[in-house]
Amino acid sequence: MKRNRAGWLFTLPATIHLLIFAVLPVGYTIFLSFYNWNLIRDERRFIGLGNYLRIWQDGGFLKSVLNSAIYTAASVPIGAAVALGVALLVTQKVKGVTAFRTLYFLPSVCSQVAIAMIWIYIFLPKKGMINAVLGMFGAPNGTDFLGTSGWAMAALVFMSIWVALGPRMVLYMAGILNVPGYLYEAAELDGATKNQQFWHVTLPQLAPTTLFVVITSTIGGFQVFTPVYMMTKGGPEGSTDVVGYHIYSAAWERFQVGEAGAMSFVLFLIILSVSIIQFRVIGNKQVDG
């Protein structure tokens, strides 16, 4: 009994922090979602499920959900694959590899606002770095990546892969270094090549790591906000208007707090549902494997 009390005392600070900064805000957001509340006029009127019906009929919100899904579906698998490839490279025993690990991880500890500002300049038409490189190879170098609906989402995905490379790489590095050596020895005795060892030893052993990377990256993908706010403001023509930015617009541009609360709760349900599906699908494949 005393040990249980000591355990609860040790977890008490984290529990209080979770209640104040997570549970209570979520509960209050759900409460607000049942009210028509305009911050400017400070009028709050109970309307039940009115906000949920409104956002269901709102084509802009549904489009933002689709944009978030496209962003996540593109950035998560590509980002995981790139991180795995880099992790395989930086786990090799070569001189100076620690410096490369640091360089790959560095963007993840920088301010997202500062990173977004840098990438705005990188994507500038004509004078941006990407356009300058394309011009060196004779390709058209006047593309406005952030101002063209066909390129803006791809530009955000490209940037997100670069920014999130560090944490994903570290997770895969830990998984690779924890693969038992005797499995590779057994594979070599059976005549397996390096390529076969990767597909039949390394990759299956990394399944739990991949599950964690995919689920956490999916959650982050649906919650993306800062790059969109800094770089595109949801444009052009709403092509990058993701859910996070749509919620921000409802709360702080149109001052419809109740509507923003309903959108936030719907986003929570979407993330929860997708995470459960991913956990069951990928988890079942691990068990079957």
Protein Blocks (a to p, Z undefined) as FASTA:
>chain_A
ZZmmmmmmmmmmmmmmmmmmmmmmmmmmmmmmmpccdfklopacdehjmmmmmmmmmmkl
mmmmmmmmmmmmmmmmmmmmmmmmmmmmmmpccehklmmmmmmmmmmmpcfklmmmmmmm
mmpghjamklmmmmmnopackbcfklpfklmmmmmmmmmmmmmmmmmmmmmmmmmmmpcf
klmmmmmmnopafklmmmmmmmmmmmmmmmmmmmmmmmmmmmgmklmmmmnnopahhllm
cfklmmmmmmmmnopaklmmmmmmmmmmmmmmmmmmmmmmmmmmmmmZZ
